[in-house]
Amino acid sequence: MSRYRQQDNLLGQANSFLEVLEQISQIAPLDKPVLVIGERGTGKELIAARLHFLSKRWDQNYIKLNCAALNESLLESELFGYEAGAFTGASKRREGRFEVAHNGTLFLDELANTSGLIQEKLLRVVEYGEFERVGGSKSVKTDVRLIAATNEDLPALADAGEFRADLLDRLAFDVITIPPLRERREDIMMLAENFAINMAREMEMELFSGFTEKAKRTLLDYDWPGNIRELKNVVERAVYRTNNPHLPVHEIILDPFESVYRPQGRVKTKDRVSTSESASPIVSSQPDHTKDVIESADITPLTPSNQQESVEYPIDLKERSQQYEIDMIKQALADSQFNQKKTAEKLSLTYHQLRGYLKKYNLLDSSAESVEA
């Protein structure tokens, strides 16, 4: 059993994560721009905050802005401020984030979503430390340490002409790339326990009794596409649903939307509108089933490459191919003692592709015992 301990927002012991913390310690004291790169949910904002509070500007303003949350005109006004009369409703001058962050740090999240106009003005601030408010002609001086973050491949965007290469050069004095959670397996349970303890405290439980081995295996076997943010949601949900300080968490539900009653929805794509299938029943403590639904068009068909057998025509090719796939999957499941991971390996499929086949042919029930790896 674990008693409560002080929360630490940046936990980890994986070498890749410790290298990131060391890089932060080295770059934080310098008044240089930094780019923080990482998948969604990896903690880019926490990294940026640590950069600020370990810097010489720690006692000055730390201002944050999500560039994806505003359109171009609003973002320009938020960043650089505006003069009275600059547009309808601008009755008086307003300072932007760069002015508010003077002598401090400005963190710009989702940098890749900025337009060419915004990038041009950012370049001027980084190079010369000055800008003009919207509707103004007077240059405003500012001393700001800029930290920017994105989950996009900025060099690739620059090569494609979708991001200013000169701005990228100025911002990339150093780049901190955060490893995804799937590359930090040794940190998963440390983080999970921390989130669980904090959730138990929030629910005013006297203690947190840990996870069962089955629950631990589920957490460790999952790839966590949403990274630490997703892990936090899953763990907190599990603790609240258990709701017993003396009972270890035993049920892990990775996808709260999965239900036999889930309504069918219309999914808009670029070229068409499709109707998604209803989700299958929740299977507790089952790894990797947040990506179970795979459209049949995305699945490489299992067809014999050199099948030598006489065929009497006409035949129903689609039906015959489907039956062949079903037979092959059933045989592979049986040979693997219904272990889905081993079955996927035998068929040269990913785990998600196999789950797609099982759903497609209604074979999930027959392989239910395979949820334990």
Long-range contacts (C-beta under 8 A, 24 or more apart in sequence): 1-207, 1-208, 1-209, 1-210, 2-193, 2-197, 2-207, 2-208, 2-210, 3-207, 4-197, 4-200, 4-201, 4-207, 4-208, 5-197, 7-194, 7-198, 8-194, 9-43, 9-46, 10-43, 10-46, 10-47, 10-50, 11-187, 11-190, 11-191, 11-194, 12-184, 12-187, 12-190, 12-191, 13-186, 13-187, 13-190, 14-179, 14-183, 14-184, 14-185, 14-186, 14-187, 16-179, 16-183, 16-184, 17-179, 17-184, 17-187, 20-47, 20-176, 20-177, 20-178, 20-179, 23-174, 23-176, 24-50, 24-51, 24-54, 24-176, 25-54, 27-51, 27-174, 27-176, 28-52, 28-54, 28-55, 29-54, 29-55, 29-56, 30-55, 30-173, 31-55, 31-56, 31-57, 31-145, 32-145, 32-173, 32-174, 33-126, 33-145, 33-146, 33-147, 33-148, 33-170, 33-171, 33-172, 33-173, 34-146, 34-147, 34-148, 34-171, 34-173, 34-174, 34-175, 34-176, 35-111, 35-147, 35-148, 35-149, 35-150, 35-154, 35-171, 35-172, 35-174, 35-175, 35-176, 36-147, 36-148, 36-149, 36-150, 36-175, 36-176, 36-178, 37-149, 37-150, 37-151, 37-154, 37-175, 37-176, 37-177, 37-178, 38-149, 38-151, 38-177, 38-178, 38-179, 38-180, 39-151, 39-178, 39-180, 39-225, 39-227, 40-151, 40-226, 40-227, 40-229, 41-181, 41-226, 41-227, 41-228, 41-229, 41-230, 42-178, 42-179, 42-180, 42-181, 42-227, 42-228, 43-178, 43-227, 43-228, 44-109, 44-149, 44-151, 44-178, 45-107, 45-109, 45-149, 47-149, 47-176, 47-178, 48-105, 48-107, 48-109, 48-147, 48-149, 49-107, 51-105, 51-147, 52-104, 52-105, 52-107, 52-145, 52-147, 55-105, 55-145, 57-103, 57-104, 57-105, 57-145, 60-103, 60-104, 60-105, 61-100, 61-101, 61-102, 61-103, 61-104, 61-105, 62-101, 62-104, 62-105, 62-107, 63-97, 63-100, 63-101, 63-104, 63-105, 63-106, 63-107, 64-106, 64-107, 64-109, 65-97, 65-106, 65-107, 65-108, 65-109, 66-109, 66-110, 67-108, 67-109, 67-110, 67-111, 67-113, 67-114, 67-118, 68-109, 68-110, 68-113, 69-110, 72-115, 72-117, 72-118, 75-114, 75-115, 75-118, 76-117, 76-118, 76-121, 76-134, 77-134, 79-118, 79-121, 79-122, 80-121, 80-131, 80-132, 80-133, 80-134, 80-140, 81-133, 81-134, 81-140, 82-133, 82-134, 82-135, 82-136, 83-133, 83-134, 83-135, 83-136, 84-135, 85-135, 86-133, 86-134, 86-135, 86-136, 87-134, 87-135, 90-135, 93-133, 96-133, 98-125, 98-131, 98-140, 98-142, 98-144, 99-140, 99-142, 101-142, 101-144, 102-142, 102-143, 102-144, 103-143, 103-144, 104-144, 104-145, 105-144, 105-145, 105-146, 105-147, 106-144, 106-145, 106-146, 106-147, 107-147, 107-148, 107-149, 108-146, 108-147, 108-148, 108-149, 109-148, 109-149, 109-150, 110-149, 110-150, 110-151, 111-148, 111-149, 111-150, 111-154, 111-171, 112-150, 112-151, 112-152, 112-154, 112-157, 112-163, 116-164, 119-163, 119-164, 119-167, 120-164, 122-146, 122-167, 123-164, 123-166, 123-167, 123-170, 126-167, 126-170, 126-171, 127-170, 146-171, 180-224, 180-227, 181-224, 181-227, 181-228, 181-231, 182-223, 182-224, 185-220, 188-219, 188-220, 188-224, 188-231, 189-216, 189-219, 189-220, 191-228, 191-231, 191-232, 192-219, 192-231, 192-235, 195-231, 195-232, 195-235, 195-236, 196-235, 196-236, 196-238, 196-239, 196-249, 199-235, 199-236, 199-239, 199-240, 200-239, 200-245, 203-239, 203-240, 203-243, 205-245, 206-245, 207-245, 207-246, 208-239, 208-245, 209-244, 209-245, 209-246, 209-247, 209-248, 209-249, 210-248, 210-249, 211-248, 211-249, 211-250, 212-248, 212-249, 212-250, 214-250, 214-285, 214-372, 215-248, 215-249, 215-250, 215-251, 215-252, 215-285, 217-285, 217-287, 217-372, 217-373, 218-252, 218-254, 218-285, 218-286, 218-287, 219-252, 221-287, 221-288, 221-373, 222-254, 222-287, 222-288, 222-290, 223-288, 225-290, 225-291, 250-285, 251-284, 251-285, 252-284, 252-285, 253-282, 253-284, 254-286, 254-287, 254-288, 254-289, 254-290, 255-279, 255-282, 255-289, 255-290, 258-282, 258-289, 258-292, 277-359, 280-359, 280-364, 283-368, 283-371, 285-371, 286-371, 287-371, 287-373, 288-351, 288-352, 288-355, 289-355, 291-352, 291-355, 292-352, 292-355, 292-356, 292-359, 293-356, 293-359, 294-352, 294-353, 294-355, 294-356, 294-359, 295-356, 296-356, 296-360, 298-356, 299-353, 299-356, 299-357, 299-360, 300-349, 300-353, 301-325, 302-328, 302-329, 302-347, 302-357, 322-361, 325-357, 325-361, 326-361, 326-363, 329-354, 329-357, 329-358, 329-361, 329-363, 330-363, 330-366, 333-363, 333-366, 333-367, 333-370, 336-370, 338-367, 338-369, 338-370, 339-370, 339-373, 340-367, 340-370, 340-371, 341-373, 343-367, 343-370
